[in-house]
Amino acid sequence: MKSKTAQWIVWAVAMVIFTALTLSGHWNWLSAAITAVAVIWYTVVPKTHSRQQ
């Protein structure tokens, strides 16, 4: 995913899901959602490259 807009959309959707699960008290679902979003974020968002070589 090269578009910063798409990255912000993924981030915003994740925050809405986390907030809803937190406020509703579904702690098991919250932990599953955090894990799922972490895996998705790691696979979808490109790694940053260091400028030092």
ZANUNU-970306 format. One record per residue (C-alpha): residue in three letters; x negated, y negated, z. Coordinates in steps of 0.2 Angstrom, whole numbers. Layout:
N
<res=Ala xx=X yy=Y zz=Z>
...
//
This chain:
53
<res=Met xx=0 yy=0 zz=0>
<res=Lys xx=-9 yy=-16 zz=-6>
<res=Ser xx=5 yy=-28 zz=-3>
<res=Lys xx=4 yy=-38 zz=14>
<res=Thr xx=23 yy=-41 zz=13>
<res=Ala xx=26 yy=-22 zz=13>
<res=Gln xx=14 yy=-20 zz=28>
<res=Trp xx=24 yy=-33 zz=37>
<res=Ile xx=40 yy=-25 zz=33>
<res=Val xx=34 yy=-8 zz=40>
<res=Trp xx=28 yy=-17 zz=55>
<res=Ala xx=44 yy=-26 zz=58>
<res=Val xx=55 yy=-11 zz=56>
<res=Ala xx=44 yy=-2 zz=68>
<res=Met xx=46 yy=-15 zz=81>
<res=Val xx=65 yy=-15 zz=79>
<res=Ile xx=65 yy=3 zz=82>
<res=Phe xx=54 yy=2 zz=97>
<res=Thr xx=64 yy=-12 zz=105>
<res=Ala xx=80 yy=-3 zz=102>
<res=Leu xx=74 yy=14 zz=109>
<res=Thr xx=66 yy=5 zz=124>
<res=Leu xx=82 yy=-5 zz=128>
<res=Ser xx=93 yy=10 zz=127>
<res=Gly xx=81 yy=20 zz=138>
<res=His xx=78 yy=35 zz=126>
<res=Trp xx=60 yy=37 zz=131>
<res=Asn xx=57 yy=54 zz=123>
<res=Trp xx=63 yy=47 zz=106>
<res=Leu xx=52 yy=32 zz=109>
<res=Ser xx=36 yy=42 zz=111>
<res=Ala xx=41 yy=52 zz=96>
<res=Ala xx=44 yy=36 zz=86>
<res=Ile xx=27 yy=29 zz=92>
<res=Thr xx=18 yy=44 zz=86>
<res=Ala xx=27 yy=45 zz=69>
<res=Val xx=24 yy=26 zz=66>
<res=Ala xx=5 yy=28 zz=70>
<res=Val xx=4 yy=43 zz=58>
<res=Ile xx=13 yy=33 zz=44>
<res=Trp xx=3 yy=17 zz=47>
<res=Tyr xx=-13 yy=27 zz=47>
<res=Thr xx=-9 yy=35 zz=30>
<res=Val xx=0 yy=20 zz=22>
<res=Val xx=-10 yy=5 zz=27>
<res=Pro xx=-28 yy=4 zz=19>
<res=Lys xx=-43 yy=3 zz=30>
<res=Thr xx=-53 yy=-13 zz=32>
<res=His xx=-70 yy=-13 zz=26>
<res=Ser xx=-85 yy=-21 zz=35>
<res=Arg xx=-94 yy=-35 zz=27>
<res=Gln xx=-110 yy=-29 zz=34>
<res=Gln xx=-120 yy=-16 zz=25>
//
